[in-house]
Amino acid sequence: MSSSNALAISEPTTAIIIAPIPAAFLNRVRREGVDDLGQPVRRVEAQGGEPCRDVLRRARPGEQLILASFTPFTRPGPYHEYGPVFVLAEESGEEVLRSTLPVAGSPNDYLREQFVVRAYSEAEEIVDAALIGADDFEATIERFFRSDDVAFLHLRYPTYGCFSCRIDRG
């Protein structure tokens, strides 16, 4: 855990994989400066605490970031949405654990005290959703993945609705 206030979250019994941000998106925003909506990206210096989607951690003060519109969806439909994401301006090469849940529960963690979990079908339509506290993280993942209708989950930050990550069954 990243702080003494973080919850000790055990791993779900269902094996999981945290999907990476697509390499094509990262290459385009870093090299061409264009996001998923065809807009110029914004390059910013981190104040510290911005959620970096590519490395699943909070930014450190002074890090160079890219703020860009991103869609985690691959199909058209009523739930296909875009939202702002922060990624590191340059690939860091740091190891990102993708078989464990992101750290949650304190203001310094990638996921803070409260976040949204949305369950989607294979057709990328919402099956269920919940606004949860970090202490309900594991149970919510397990509950949603018990349904055969659920293909994957999205986590979002509740205040701005920004995309945090996609969780697939492992």
C-alpha positions as CSV (number, residue, x, y, z in Angstrom):
1,M,0.0,0.0,0.0
2,S,1.2,3.5,-0.7
3,S,0.2,5.0,2.6
4,S,-0.5,4.0,6.2
5,N,-4.2,4.9,5.7
6,A,-4.7,2.5,2.7
7,L,-6.9,-0.4,3.1
8,A,-5.4,-3.9,3.1
9,I,-7.3,-5.2,0.1
10,S,-7.1,-8.9,-0.5
11,E,-7.2,-10.1,-4.1
12,P,-10.4,-11.4,-5.6
13,T,-10.7,-15.2,-6.0
14,T,-11.5,-14.5,-9.7
15,A,-8.2,-14.1,-11.6
16,I,-8.0,-10.6,-13.1
17,I,-6.0,-8.7,-15.7
18,I,-5.8,-4.9,-15.7
19,A,-5.8,-4.0,-19.4
20,P,-3.1,-1.6,-20.5
21,I,-3.9,1.6,-22.3
22,P,-3.6,0.6,-26.0
23,A,-0.1,1.2,-27.4
24,A,-1.5,2.8,-30.5
25,F,-3.1,5.5,-28.3
26,L,0.0,6.1,-26.3
27,N,2.2,6.3,-29.4
28,R,-0.2,8.7,-31.1
29,V,-0.5,11.1,-28.1
30,R,3.2,11.0,-27.4
31,R,4.5,11.2,-31.0
32,E,1.8,12.9,-33.0
33,G,0.1,14.9,-30.2
34,V,-3.4,13.9,-31.2
35,D,-6.0,12.2,-29.0
36,D,-8.9,9.9,-29.7
37,L,-11.1,12.8,-30.7
38,G,-8.5,14.1,-33.2
39,Q,-7.7,17.0,-31.0
40,P,-4.3,18.3,-30.0
41,V,-3.2,16.9,-26.6
42,R,-2.2,19.2,-23.7
43,R,1.2,18.8,-22.2
44,V,1.4,19.7,-18.6
45,E,3.8,19.5,-15.7
46,A,2.3,17.4,-12.8
47,Q,1.4,19.2,-9.7
48,G,1.5,15.8,-8.0
49,G,-1.4,13.4,-7.6
50,E,-2.8,13.3,-11.1
51,P,-3.9,9.7,-11.9
52,C,-1.6,8.3,-14.6
53,R,-3.5,5.7,-16.6
54,D,-0.5,4.1,-18.3
55,V,1.4,3.3,-15.1
56,L,-1.6,3.0,-12.7
57,R,-0.2,5.4,-10.1
58,R,-0.4,9.0,-9.0
59,A,1.9,11.5,-10.7
60,R,4.9,12.9,-8.9
61,P,5.3,16.7,-8.8
62,G,7.3,17.9,-11.8
63,E,6.7,14.9,-14.0
64,Q,5.8,15.7,-17.6
65,L,2.2,14.5,-18.5
66,I,-0.1,14.4,-21.4
67,L,-3.8,15.2,-20.9
68,A,-5.9,13.8,-23.7
69,S,-9.3,12.5,-24.6
70,F,-9.5,8.7,-24.6
71,T,-12.1,6.1,-25.2
72,P,-11.8,2.6,-23.8
73,F,-14.5,1.4,-26.2
74,T,-14.0,-0.4,-29.5
75,R,-17.5,-0.5,-30.8
76,P,-20.1,2.2,-31.6
77,G,-23.1,2.4,-29.3
78,P,-24.9,4.4,-26.7
79,Y,-22.3,3.7,-24.0
80,H,-19.3,4.6,-26.1
81,E,-17.8,7.6,-24.4
82,Y,-14.7,9.7,-24.3
83,G,-13.0,11.3,-21.3
84,P,-9.8,13.0,-20.2
85,V,-6.9,10.9,-19.1
86,F,-3.4,11.7,-17.9
87,V,-0.4,9.6,-19.2
88,L,3.3,10.1,-18.8
89,A,4.7,12.2,-21.6
90,E,7.4,9.6,-22.2
91,E,7.4,5.9,-21.7
92,S,8.9,5.2,-18.3
93,G,9.7,1.5,-18.6
94,E,8.4,1.0,-15.1
95,E,6.8,-2.3,-14.2
96,V,3.0,-2.2,-13.9
97,L,1.3,-5.0,-12.0
98,R,-1.7,-6.0,-14.1
99,S,-2.8,-9.2,-12.2
100,T,-3.7,-7.4,-9.0
101,L,-6.2,-4.8,-8.1
102,P,-5.0,-1.2,-8.2
103,V,-4.2,0.3,-4.8
104,A,-7.2,2.0,-3.3
105,G,-8.4,3.6,-0.1
106,S,-6.3,6.7,0.7
107,P,-5.9,10.2,-1.0
108,N,-2.4,9.1,-2.3
109,D,-3.5,5.8,-3.9
110,Y,-4.3,5.4,-7.5
111,L,-8.0,4.8,-6.6
112,R,-9.0,6.9,-3.6
113,E,-11.7,6.3,-1.0
114,Q,-14.6,6.1,-3.5
115,F,-15.0,5.2,-7.2
116,V,-17.4,3.8,-9.7
117,V,-17.3,0.2,-11.1
118,R,-19.3,-0.4,-14.3
119,A,-19.9,-3.9,-15.6
120,Y,-20.2,-4.3,-19.4
121,S,-21.3,-7.0,-21.8
122,E,-19.3,-8.3,-24.7
123,A,-21.3,-5.8,-26.8
124,E,-19.9,-3.0,-24.6
125,E,-23.3,-2.2,-23.0
126,I,-23.7,-1.5,-19.3
127,V,-25.0,-4.5,-17.4
128,D,-24.6,-3.1,-13.9
129,A,-22.8,-0.3,-12.0
130,A,-22.0,0.7,-8.5
131,L,-20.5,3.6,-6.6
132,I,-18.4,2.0,-4.0
133,G,-16.0,2.6,-1.2
134,A,-12.5,1.0,-1.3
135,D,-13.5,-1.5,1.4
136,D,-16.1,-2.9,-1.1
137,F,-13.7,-3.2,-4.0
138,E,-13.0,-7.0,-3.9
139,A,-16.6,-8.0,-3.2
140,T,-17.9,-5.8,-6.0
141,I,-15.5,-7.3,-8.5
142,E,-16.5,-10.8,-7.4
143,R,-20.2,-10.0,-7.6
144,F,-20.0,-8.5,-11.1
145,F,-17.8,-11.3,-12.5
146,R,-20.3,-14.0,-11.1
147,S,-22.6,-12.9,-13.9
148,D,-22.1,-14.6,-17.3
149,D,-23.4,-11.4,-18.9
150,V,-20.4,-9.4,-17.7
151,A,-17.4,-9.4,-20.0
152,F,-15.3,-6.7,-18.4
153,L,-15.3,-3.9,-15.9
154,H,-14.4,-0.2,-16.1
155,L,-13.4,1.8,-13.0
156,R,-14.0,5.5,-13.1
157,Y,-13.4,8.4,-10.7
158,P,-16.7,9.7,-9.4
159,T,-16.3,13.4,-9.4
160,Y,-15.0,14.0,-13.0
161,G,-16.1,10.6,-14.4
162,C,-12.6,10.0,-15.8
163,F,-11.6,6.5,-16.9
164,S,-9.3,4.7,-14.5
165,C,-8.8,1.2,-15.9
166,R,-10.4,-1.8,-17.4
167,I,-10.5,-5.1,-15.6
168,D,-10.8,-8.4,-17.5
169,R,-11.1,-11.9,-16.1
170,G,-7.6,-13.5,-16.0
